[in-house]
């Protein structure tokens, strides 16, 4: 802890200043808590007045430096293509923002952690509700310094086109790995960071009031927000609750027309980015190609149900889809992997019995992390509420393929969903490592269990390694939404956007 430098003015003057600061803070807090205006931000402050706390920005700044005129903190910046980013996480203090592990020294080193409404300078009302009409275009300043803004997903995508930035970091972006808070606890991943974007997702989730220590409320819908997660092996844009606390990088206001996203041939990771896709039907030429295709997997479909067909442009595979209620589901398991173009998939997908030919019939087994990035454009891994809707729409028997020869319970496949009891893939090395006497990989529950991943992680505060999935015993237990560890290999069914 650094020592305080003595002031030349009397002690009572310093005391008077402290009282005035406290009085001003109390006055600001009395403003009405309306939902239309912005939230009240506050400068970083301390209970001690120190001589070395700046009271203005310096007359001269170093190269690639900027000064925040609100609290006079200095930030380094870096130019990456047409955009200029802060190369440090924001440290500006607003009400409710936190330091990792609530340790002030972590704010100095890593910057502050903000939930979405804090970063966007919105009232907490928008944790539960969409802020679509309140987000300013083309830039939303939020709590960034004047002339800078909270980056949207397009700007993060542009940044990710420079894929070496997270490894060799030639541009000095400086990923700090400063942790984040999630659910009821802080989390630190040494190879990952989480950053806020200004973009809301169209998907709905359930609200969790972490400050009140309450479990999620299924009766209160909440719009989600995209957050950017950085991983040296896999840069991606993922969806996360607005209540989570992430780091914030600011971008200088720049004309969007200056941004040119490199072509997919020069951006190896571009197809792994999850952005909202068009829900338009596939081109007719794709349908014509698939119309002449015959797959062995289609023998498990229902001859009494009308199916559509589409082609995955990434590898040319054709899939049947079926409308169930208001949803359109894949009627067979996904079989996509390209571990050369996307090394992320290496070791995270498996074929039944380790027989490559079985993937053509039954699809692949994916870890949940791999499943999150596996669906083709225009489709997505289902949310748990979409699975609940499916189960409320049709009976268990109508979900099961009637062509499976081992069933011991009714299987009508009236919905056309054509579920198959293929079990799960277990890799003991993934969860016990050196603790296992013998490392084994095996398939479990073949002929008995149906397991299909959802995209949502567990809401339980003590279960951060699990995700929800559609699960049922082909013969006994009813279909349900359950939890399983994300390292397990399960099947994937995508839902049309």
Residue pairs with C-beta under 8 A, 6 or more apart in sequence:
2 52
4 48
4 50
4 51
5 50
5 51
5 52
6 51
7 14
7 51
14 49
17 49
18 47
18 49
21 45
25 42
25 45
28 40
28 42
29 40
31 40
33 123
34 123
35 123
35 125
35 126
36 134
37 123
38 121
38 122
38 123
39 94
39 95
39 117
39 118
39 121
39 122
39 123
39 124
40 95
41 70
41 92
41 94
41 95
41 121
41 143
42 93
42 94
42 95
43 70
43 71
43 92
43 93
44 71
44 73
44 91
44 92
44 93
45 93
46 53
54 72
54 73
55 72
56 72
57 67
57 68
57 69
57 72
58 67
58 74
61 67
61 74
64 76
64 77
64 78
64 79
65 74
65 75
65 76
65 77
66 74
66 75
66 77
66 86
66 145
67 73
67 74
67 75
68 74
68 75
68 92
68 145
69 145
69 146
70 92
70 145
71 91
71 92
71 93
73 91
73 92
75 86
75 87
75 88
75 90
75 145
76 86
76 87
76 88
76 172
76 174
77 84
77 85
77 86
77 87
77 252
78 84
78 85
78 87
78 171
78 172
78 173
78 174
79 171
80 159
80 162
80 165
80 171
80 173
81 158
81 161
81 162
81 259
81 260
82 158
82 254
82 258
82 259
82 260
83 155
83 158
83 159
83 251
83 252
83 254
83 259
84 251
84 252
84 254
85 151
85 159
85 173
85 249
85 250
85 251
85 252
86 148
86 249
86 250
86 251
87 172
87 173
87 174
88 111
88 174
88 176
89 110
89 111
89 112
89 176
89 178
89 247
89 248
89 249
90 111
90 112
90 114
90 143
90 144
90 247
90 248
90 249
90 250
91 107
91 108
91 111
91 112
92 112
92 143
92 145
93 112
94 112
94 114
94 118
94 121
94 143
95 118
96 115
96 118
97 112
97 113
97 114
97 118
97 245
98 112
98 113
98 181
98 245
99 105
99 106
99 107
99 110
99 112
99 113
100 106
100 107
100 110
100 113
100 178
100 179
100 180
100 181
100 186
100 188
101 179
101 186
106 178
106 179
109 176
109 178
110 176
110 178
110 179
110 247
111 176
111 178
111 247
111 248
112 247
112 248
113 178
113 179
113 180
113 181
113 245
113 246
113 247
114 143
114 196
114 245
114 246
114 247
114 248
115 127
115 242
115 243
115 244
115 245
115 246
116 122
116 126
116 127
116 196
116 225
116 227
116 242
116 243
117 123
117 124
117 125
117 126
117 127
117 131
117 242
118 143
119 142
119 143
119 150
119 196
119 246
119 248
120 126
120 131
120 135
120 140
120 142
120 143
120 150
120 198
121 141
121 142
121 143
122 131
122 134
126 134
126 242
127 207
127 222
127 242
127 243
128 207
128 220
128 221
128 222
129 222
129 223
130 200
130 223
131 200
131 223
132 200
135 198
135 200
138 256
139 149
139 253
140 149
140 150
140 152
140 198
141 148
141 149
141 150
142 149
142 150
142 198
142 248
143 150
143 248
144 150
144 248
144 250
144 251
145 250
147 252
147 253
148 250
148 251
148 252
148 253
149 198
149 250
149 251
149 253
150 196
150 197
150 198
150 248
150 250
150 251
151 159
151 195
151 197
151 198
151 228
151 249
151 250
151 251
152 197
152 198
152 199
153 197
153 199
153 226
153 228
153 237
153 275
154 256
154 259
155 251
155 259
156 195
156 197
156 228
156 237
157 237
157 261
157 270
157 273
157 275
158 259
158 261
159 165
159 173
160 235
160 267
160 269
160 270
160 273
161 261
161 262
161 266
161 267
161 270
162 171
163 235
163 267
163 268
163 269
164 170
165 171
165 173
166 173
166 175
166 230
166 231
166 232
166 235
167 232
169 175
175 193
175 230
176 193
176 247
177 188
177 189
177 190
177 191
177 192
177 193
178 193
178 247
179 186
179 187
179 188
179 189
180 186
180 187
180 193
180 194
180 244
180 245
180 246
180 247
181 187
181 244
181 245
182 244
182 245
182 464
183 208
183 210
183 244
183 459
183 461
183 464
184 210
184 213
184 461
185 461
185 464
187 464
191 231
191 232
191 233
192 229
192 230
192 231
193 229
193 230
193 247
194 227
194 228
194 229
194 230
194 240
194 244
194 246
194 247
195 227
195 228
195 229
195 230
195 246
195 247
195 248
195 249
196 225
196 227
196 228
196 246
196 247
196 248
197 225
197 226
197 227
197 228
197 237
199 225
199 226
200 223
200 224
200 225
200 226
201 223
201 224
201 225
201 226
201 239
201 276
202 223
202 276
203 223
203 224
203 239
203 383
204 221
204 222
204 223
204 224
204 383
204 385
205 221
205 222
205 223
205 224
205 241
205 383
205 385
205 456
206 216
206 217
206 218
206 220
206 221
206 222
206 385
206 459
207 216
207 217
207 220
207 221
207 222
207 243
208 214
208 215
208 216
208 217
208 241
208 243
208 459
209 217
209 243
210 243
215 459
216 459
222 241
222 242
223 242
224 239
224 240
224 241
224 242
225 239
225 240
225 241
225 242
226 237
226 238
226 239
226 240
227 237
227 238
227 239
227 240
227 244
227 246
228 236
228 237
228 238
229 236
229 237
229 238
233 343
233 344
234 269
234 272
234 344
234 373
235 269
235 272
235 273
236 269
236 272
236 273
236 274
236 373
237 273
237 274
237 275
238 274
238 372
239 274
239 455
240 246
261 267
261 270
262 270
264 270
264 271
268 341
268 342
269 342
271 314
271 341
271 342
272 342
272 344
272 373
274 372
274 373
274 380
276 497
277 377
277 378
277 379
277 497
278 378
278 497
279 378
279 496
279 497
280 378
281 310
282 310
282 311
282 378
286 310
286 311
286 313
287 309
287 310
287 311
289 311
289 318
290 309
290 310
290 311
290 318
291 309
293 309
293 318
295 318
295 360
296 360
296 361
297 332
297 333
297 360
297 361
297 362
297 363
298 320
298 332
299 403
300 332
300 401
300 403
300 404
300 418
300 420
301 307
301 320
301 331
301 332
301 401
301 403
301 413
301 416
301 418
302 401
302 402
302 413
302 414
302 416
302 418
304 414
305 322
305 413
305 414
305 415
305 416
306 322
306 416
307 320
307 321
307 322
307 331
307 416
308 320
308 321
308 322
308 323
308 328
309 318
309 319
309 320
309 321
310 318
310 319
310 321
311 317
311 318
311 319
312 318
312 319
312 336
312 376
313 376
313 377
314 336
314 338
314 376
315 336
315 338
317 335
317 336
319 330
319 331
319 332
319 334
320 330
320 331
320 332
321 328
321 329
321 330
321 331
321 496
322 328
322 329
322 331
322 415
322 416
322 417
324 390
324 393
324 394
324 415
324 416
324 417
325 389
325 390
325 393
325 394
326 389
327 386
327 389
327 390
327 393
327 495
327 496
328 495
328 496
329 382
329 390
329 417
329 493
329 494
329 495
329 496
330 379
330 493
330 494
330 495
331 416
331 417
331 418
332 363
332 418
333 362
333 363
333 364
333 420
333 422
333 452
333 491
333 492
333 493
334 363
334 364
334 366
334 374
334 375
334 491
334 492
334 493
334 494
335 359
335 360
335 363
335 364
336 364
336 374
336 376
337 345
337 349
337 364
337 374
338 345
339 345
339 346
339 347
342 373
344 370
344 373
345 370
345 373
345 374
348 366
348 367
348 369
348 370
349 364
349 365
349 366
349 367
349 370
349 374
349 489
350 364
350 365
350 425
350 489
351 357
351 358
351 359
351 362
351 364
351 365
352 358
352 359
352 362
352 365
352 422
352 443
352 446
353 443
362 420
362 422
362 491
363 491
363 492
364 491
364 492
365 422
365 424
365 425
365 443
365 489
365 490
365 491
366 374
366 453
366 489
366 490
366 491
366 492
367 486
367 487
367 488
367 489
368 453
368 467
368 469
368 486
368 487
368 488
368 490
369 486
371 381
371 453
371 455
371 490
371 492
372 381
372 455
374 381
374 492
374 494
375 381
375 492
375 494
376 494
378 496
378 497
379 494
379 495
379 496
379 497
380 455
380 494
380 495
380 497
381 453
381 454
381 455
381 492
381 494
381 495
382 390
382 454
382 455
382 470
382 493
382 494
382 495
383 454
383 455
383 456
384 454
384 456
384 468
384 481
386 454
386 495
387 452
387 454
387 468
387 469
387 470
387 481
388 481
390 399
390 417
390 470
391 470
391 479
391 480
391 481
393 415
394 414
394 415
394 417
395 414
396 409
396 472
396 478
396 479
397 409
397 410
397 411
397 412
397 414
398 412
398 413
398 414
398 415
398 417
399 413
399 415
399 417
399 419
399 450
399 472
399 479
400 407
400 409
400 410
400 411
400 412
400 413
400 417
400 418
400 419
400 450
400 474
401 411
401 413
401 418
401 419
401 420
402 411
402 412
402 413
403 413
404 411
404 420
404 421
404 474
406 421
406 447
406 474
407 474
407 475
408 474
408 475
409 474
409 475
409 476
411 474
419 450
419 452
419 472
420 450
420 491
421 445
421 446
421 447
421 448
421 449
421 450
421 473
421 474
422 446
422 449
422 450
422 451
422 491
423 443
423 444
423 445
423 446
423 447
423 448
423 449
423 451
424 443
424 444
424 445
424 449
424 451
424 484
424 488
424 489
424 490
425 441
425 442
425 443
425 444
425 488
425 489
425 490
426 440
426 441
426 442
426 443
426 444
426 488
426 489
427 441
427 487
427 489
428 436
428 439
428 440
428 441
429 436
429 439
429 441
430 487
431 485
431 487
445 451
447 474
448 473
448 474
448 475
449 471
449 472
449 473
449 474
450 470
450 471
450 472
450 473
450 474
450 479
450 491
451 469
451 470
451 471
451 484
451 488
451 490
451 491
452 469
452 470
452 471
452 490
452 491
452 492
452 493
453 467
453 469
453 490
453 491
453 492
454 467
454 468
454 469
454 470
454 481
455 467
456 467
456 468
457 464
457 466
457 467
457 468
457 486
458 464
458 465
458 466
458 467
458 468
458 483
460 466
460 483
463 483
465 485
465 486
465 487
466 483
466 484
466 485
466 486
467 483
467 484
467 486
468 481
468 482
468 483
469 481
469 482
469 483
469 484
469 490
470 479
470 480
470 481
470 493
471 479
471 480
471 481
471 482
471 484
472 478
472 479
472 480
484 490
